[in-house]
Amino acid sequence: MRVLITGANRGIGRALLDGLDARGDRVTGTARGADAGPGWLRVDVADPASVAAMGRAFGEEPLDLLVCNAGVYPDKGQRLADGYPAGLWAETFAVNVTGVFLSVQALLPALARRRGKVAILSSRMGSQALAPGGSLIYRASKAAALNLGRNLAAELAPEGIAVGIYHPGWVRTAMGGAAADLDPAVAAAGLMARFDALSLATTGCFEDHAGRAILL
């Protein structure tokens, strides 16, 4: 299987890259600037020109799976009374939402050649039914990524392209923190099983790494 993962240089993205590579898939990772390793694609998903260049660099090869993993969480600890500045909203949505759309758009020809799949890493923090407050920017961006994924599922179904939206779990990464529940390799193994199970029959699903449906 031919796979491309955005934001694959660390955390869940790196665990997915390692897991897919270990089972024999051909995986290309992306990262920003100096984070990109040999054979990787340098991409800033918040920069439309950079994402368009990624699509051109990937070339004519068919793509079985695009994993939209790149994301940011800059509003931890912000207070409603005096936090959440406008610049943080713009930065977060540029990566977590627009970056997903641009990545799908740039690689759509490659996905169409294989009738491939798109996996969007969102979060249960984007669920409207599960809304305890806090982290308002991140939650709103992940809700938007969920909405985008479900609409893309409807748009792309006639092309034979399935789209799934996934919560990886609370994972011990720089974003998740040391107190998180899951090792990245465990989360990645669960997500890989979800990607394998994704089909046109389940397109638009919103699940966690164990395959449990999440309330919208």
Contacts in CASP RR format, 6 or more apart in sequence:
PFRMAT RR
TARGET T0000
AUTHOR 0000-0000-0000
METHOD contacts of the structure
MODEL  1
MRVLITGANRGIGRALLDGLDARGDRVTGTARGADAGPGWLRVDVADPAS
VAAMGRAFGEEPLDLLVCNAGVYPDKGQRLADGYPAGLWAETFAVNVTGV
FLSVQALLPALARRRGKVAILSSRMGSQALAPGGSLIYRASKAAALNLGR
NLAAELAPEGIAVGIYHPGWVRTAMGGAAADLDPAVAAAGLMARFDALSL
ATTGCFEDHAGRAILL
1 20 0 8 1.000
1 25 0 8 1.000
1 26 0 8 1.000
1 64 0 8 1.000
1 65 0 8 1.000
2 25 0 8 1.000
2 26 0 8 1.000
2 61 0 8 1.000
2 62 0 8 1.000
2 63 0 8 1.000
2 64 0 8 1.000
2 65 0 8 1.000
2 114 0 8 1.000
3 20 0 8 1.000
3 25 0 8 1.000
3 26 0 8 1.000
3 27 0 8 1.000
3 28 0 8 1.000
3 63 0 8 1.000
3 64 0 8 1.000
3 65 0 8 1.000
3 66 0 8 1.000
3 67 0 8 1.000
4 27 0 8 1.000
4 28 0 8 1.000
4 29 0 8 1.000
4 30 0 8 1.000
4 41 0 8 1.000
4 58 0 8 1.000
4 63 0 8 1.000
4 65 0 8 1.000
4 66 0 8 1.000
4 67 0 8 1.000
4 107 0 8 1.000
5 13 0 8 1.000
5 16 0 8 1.000
5 17 0 8 1.000
5 20 0 8 1.000
5 27 0 8 1.000
5 28 0 8 1.000
5 29 0 8 1.000
5 30 0 8 1.000
5 67 0 8 1.000
5 69 0 8 1.000
6 29 0 8 1.000
6 30 0 8 1.000
6 43 0 8 1.000
6 45 0 8 1.000
6 67 0 8 1.000
6 68 0 8 1.000
6 69 0 8 1.000
6 70 0 8 1.000
6 103 0 8 1.000
7 13 0 8 1.000
7 29 0 8 1.000
7 30 0 8 1.000
7 31 0 8 1.000
7 32 0 8 1.000
7 43 0 8 1.000
7 45 0 8 1.000
7 69 0 8 1.000
7 70 0 8 1.000
7 71 0 8 1.000
8 14 0 8 1.000
8 16 0 8 1.000
8 17 0 8 1.000
8 27 0 8 1.000
8 29 0 8 1.000
8 30 0 8 1.000
8 31 0 8 1.000
8 40 0 8 1.000
8 69 0 8 1.000
9 29 0 8 1.000
9 31 0 8 1.000
9 35 0 8 1.000
9 36 0 8 1.000
9 37 0 8 1.000
9 40 0 8 1.000
10 35 0 8 1.000
10 173 0 8 1.000
10 174 0 8 1.000
11 171 0 8 1.000
11 173 0 8 1.000
11 174 0 8 1.000
11 175 0 8 1.000
11 184 0 8 1.000
12 69 0 8 1.000
12 121 0 8 1.000
12 168 0 8 1.000
12 171 0 8 1.000
12 173 0 8 1.000
12 184 0 8 1.000
12 187 0 8 1.000
12 188 0 8 1.000
12 191 0 8 1.000
13 67 0 8 1.000
13 69 0 8 1.000
13 188 0 8 1.000
14 184 0 8 1.000
15 184 0 8 1.000
15 185 0 8 1.000
15 187 0 8 1.000
15 188 0 8 1.000
16 67 0 8 1.000
16 69 0 8 1.000
16 188 0 8 1.000
16 191 0 8 1.000
16 192 0 8 1.000
17 27 0 8 1.000
17 29 0 8 1.000
18 185 0 8 1.000
18 188 0 8 1.000
19 185 0 8 1.000
19 188 0 8 1.000
19 189 0 8 1.000
19 192 0 8 1.000
20 27 0 8 1.000
20 192 0 8 1.000
21 27 0 8 1.000
23 192 0 8 1.000
28 39 0 8 1.000
28 40 0 8 1.000
28 41 0 8 1.000
28 58 0 8 1.000
29 36 0 8 1.000
29 40 0 8 1.000
29 41 0 8 1.000
30 36 0 8 1.000
30 40 0 8 1.000
30 41 0 8 1.000
30 42 0 8 1.000
30 43 0 8 1.000
30 45 0 8 1.000
30 54 0 8 1.000
30 70 0 8 1.000
31 37 0 8 1.000
31 40 0 8 1.000
31 42 0 8 1.000
31 43 0 8 1.000
32 42 0 8 1.000
32 43 0 8 1.000
32 44 0 8 1.000
33 42 0 8 1.000
33 44 0 8 1.000
36 42 0 8 1.000
36 43 0 8 1.000
41 54 0 8 1.000
41 57 0 8 1.000
41 58 0 8 1.000
42 50 0 8 1.000
43 50 0 8 1.000
43 51 0 8 1.000
43 53 0 8 1.000
43 54 0 8 1.000
43 70 0 8 1.000
44 50 0 8 1.000
44 51 0 8 1.000
45 51 0 8 1.000
45 70 0 8 1.000
45 71 0 8 1.000
45 95 0 8 1.000
45 98 0 8 1.000
45 99 0 8 1.000
45 100 0 8 1.000
45 102 0 8 1.000
45 103 0 8 1.000
46 91 0 8 1.000
46 94 0 8 1.000
46 95 0 8 1.000
46 98 0 8 1.000
46 99 0 8 1.000
48 102 0 8 1.000
51 99 0 8 1.000
51 102 0 8 1.000
51 103 0 8 1.000
51 105 0 8 1.000
51 106 0 8 1.000
52 102 0 8 1.000
52 106 0 8 1.000
54 103 0 8 1.000
54 106 0 8 1.000
54 107 0 8 1.000
55 106 0 8 1.000
55 107 0 8 1.000
55 110 0 8 1.000
58 107 0 8 1.000
58 110 0 8 1.000
59 110 0 8 1.000
60 110 0 8 1.000
60 113 0 8 1.000
61 110 0 8 1.000
61 113 0 8 1.000
62 110 0 8 1.000
62 113 0 8 1.000
62 114 0 8 1.000
63 107 0 8 1.000
63 110 0 8 1.000
63 111 0 8 1.000
63 113 0 8 1.000
63 114 0 8 1.000
63 116 0 8 1.000
64 114 0 8 1.000
64 116 0 8 1.000
64 117 0 8 1.000
65 116 0 8 1.000
65 117 0 8 1.000
65 118 0 8 1.000
65 119 0 8 1.000
65 195 0 8 1.000
66 103 0 8 1.000
66 104 0 8 1.000
66 107 0 8 1.000
66 111 0 8 1.000
66 116 0 8 1.000
66 117 0 8 1.000
66 118 0 8 1.000
66 119 0 8 1.000
67 119 0 8 1.000
67 121 0 8 1.000
67 195 0 8 1.000
68 99 0 8 1.000
68 100 0 8 1.000
68 103 0 8 1.000
68 104 0 8 1.000
68 118 0 8 1.000
68 119 0 8 1.000
68 120 0 8 1.000
68 121 0 8 1.000
69 121 0 8 1.000
70 95 0 8 1.000
70 99 0 8 1.000
70 103 0 8 1.000
71 95 0 8 1.000
71 96 0 8 1.000
71 121 0 8 1.000
72 91 0 8 1.000
72 92 0 8 1.000
72 95 0 8 1.000
72 96 0 8 1.000
73 92 0 8 1.000
73 135 0 8 1.000
73 138 0 8 1.000
73 175 0 8 1.000
74 88 0 8 1.000
74 91 0 8 1.000
74 92 0 8 1.000
74 137 0 8 1.000
74 138 0 8 1.000
75 84 0 8 1.000
75 88 0 8 1.000
75 92 0 8 1.000
75 135 0 8 1.000
75 136 0 8 1.000
75 137 0 8 1.000
75 138 0 8 1.000
76 135 0 8 1.000
76 138 0 8 1.000
77 135 0 8 1.000
78 84 0 8 1.000
78 88 0 8 1.000
78 134 0 8 1.000
78 135 0 8 1.000
78 136 0 8 1.000
78 137 0 8 1.000
80 134 0 8 1.000
80 136 0 8 1.000
84 136 0 8 1.000
84 137 0 8 1.000
88 137 0 8 1.000
89 137 0 8 1.000
89 140 0 8 1.000
92 137 0 8 1.000
92 138 0 8 1.000
92 141 0 8 1.000
93 140 0 8 1.000
93 141 0 8 1.000
93 144 0 8 1.000
96 138 0 8 1.000
96 141 0 8 1.000
96 142 0 8 1.000
96 144 0 8 1.000
96 145 0 8 1.000
97 141 0 8 1.000
97 144 0 8 1.000
97 145 0 8 1.000
97 148 0 8 1.000
100 120 0 8 1.000
100 145 0 8 1.000
100 148 0 8 1.000
100 149 0 8 1.000
101 148 0 8 1.000
104 111 0 8 1.000
104 118 0 8 1.000
104 152 0 8 1.000
111 117 0 8 1.000
111 118 0 8 1.000
111 161 0 8 1.000
112 159 0 8 1.000
112 161 0 8 1.000
115 159 0 8 1.000
115 160 0 8 1.000
115 161 0 8 1.000
116 160 0 8 1.000
116 161 0 8 1.000
116 162 0 8 1.000
117 161 0 8 1.000
117 162 0 8 1.000
117 163 0 8 1.000
117 164 0 8 1.000
117 195 0 8 1.000
117 198 0 8 1.000
118 149 0 8 1.000
118 152 0 8 1.000
118 156 0 8 1.000
118 161 0 8 1.000
118 162 0 8 1.000
118 163 0 8 1.000
118 164 0 8 1.000
119 163 0 8 1.000
119 164 0 8 1.000
119 166 0 8 1.000
119 191 0 8 1.000
119 194 0 8 1.000
119 195 0 8 1.000
119 198 0 8 1.000
120 145 0 8 1.000
120 146 0 8 1.000
120 148 0 8 1.000
120 149 0 8 1.000
120 163 0 8 1.000
120 164 0 8 1.000
120 165 0 8 1.000
120 166 0 8 1.000
121 166 0 8 1.000
121 168 0 8 1.000
121 191 0 8 1.000
122 142 0 8 1.000
122 145 0 8 1.000
122 146 0 8 1.000
122 165 0 8 1.000
122 166 0 8 1.000
122 167 0 8 1.000
122 206 0 8 1.000
123 138 0 8 1.000
123 142 0 8 1.000
123 167 0 8 1.000
123 168 0 8 1.000
124 130 0 8 1.000
124 167 0 8 1.000
124 169 0 8 1.000
124 208 0 8 1.000
124 214 0 8 1.000
125 135 0 8 1.000
125 138 0 8 1.000
125 139 0 8 1.000
125 142 0 8 1.000
126 139 0 8 1.000
126 140 0 8 1.000
126 142 0 8 1.000
126 143 0 8 1.000
126 145 0 8 1.000
126 146 0 8 1.000
127 143 0 8 1.000
127 146 0 8 1.000
127 206 0 8 1.000
127 214 0 8 1.000
127 215 0 8 1.000
127 216 0 8 1.000
128 143 0 8 1.000
128 216 0 8 1.000
129 215 0 8 1.000
129 216 0 8 1.000
130 214 0 8 1.000
130 215 0 8 1.000
131 139 0 8 1.000
133 139 0 8 1.000
145 165 0 8 1.000
146 165 0 8 1.000
146 206 0 8 1.000
146 216 0 8 1.000
149 163 0 8 1.000
149 164 0 8 1.000
149 165 0 8 1.000
149 204 0 8 1.000
150 163 0 8 1.000
150 165 0 8 1.000
150 204 0 8 1.000
150 206 0 8 1.000
152 163 0 8 1.000
153 162 0 8 1.000
153 163 0 8 1.000
153 164 0 8 1.000
153 203 0 8 1.000
153 204 0 8 1.000
156 162 0 8 1.000
156 163 0 8 1.000
156 203 0 8 1.000
157 200 0 8 1.000
157 203 0 8 1.000
160 200 0 8 1.000
162 198 0 8 1.000
162 199 0 8 1.000
162 200 0 8 1.000
162 202 0 8 1.000
162 203 0 8 1.000
162 204 0 8 1.000
163 203 0 8 1.000
163 204 0 8 1.000
164 194 0 8 1.000
164 198 0 8 1.000
164 202 0 8 1.000
164 203 0 8 1.000
164 204 0 8 1.000
164 205 0 8 1.000
164 206 0 8 1.000
164 207 0 8 1.000
165 204 0 8 1.000
165 205 0 8 1.000
165 206 0 8 1.000
165 207 0 8 1.000
166 191 0 8 1.000
166 194 0 8 1.000
166 206 0 8 1.000
166 207 0 8 1.000
166 208 0 8 1.000
166 209 0 8 1.000
167 206 0 8 1.000
167 207 0 8 1.000
167 208 0 8 1.000
167 209 0 8 1.000
167 214 0 8 1.000
168 182 0 8 1.000
168 187 0 8 1.000
168 188 0 8 1.000
168 191 0 8 1.000
168 208 0 8 1.000
168 209 0 8 1.000
169 181 0 8 1.000
169 182 0 8 1.000
169 187 0 8 1.000
169 208 0 8 1.000
169 209 0 8 1.000
170 176 0 8 1.000
170 180 0 8 1.000
170 181 0 8 1.000
170 182 0 8 1.000
171 180 0 8 1.000
171 181 0 8 1.000
171 182 0 8 1.000
171 183 0 8 1.000
171 184 0 8 1.000
171 187 0 8 1.000
172 178 0 8 1.000
172 180 0 8 1.000
172 181 0 8 1.000
172 182 0 8 1.000
172 183 0 8 1.000
172 184 0 8 1.000
173 180 0 8 1.000
173 184 0 8 1.000
182 209 0 8 1.000
186 209 0 8 1.000
187 209 0 8 1.000
190 209 0 8 1.000
190 210 0 8 1.000
190 211 0 8 1.000
191 209 0 8 1.000
193 211 0 8 1.000
194 207 0 8 1.000
194 209 0 8 1.000
194 211 0 8 1.000
198 205 0 8 1.000
205 213 0 8 1.000
206 213 0 8 1.000
206 214 0 8 1.000
206 216 0 8 1.000
207 213 0 8 1.000
207 214 0 8 1.000
208 214 0 8 1.000
END
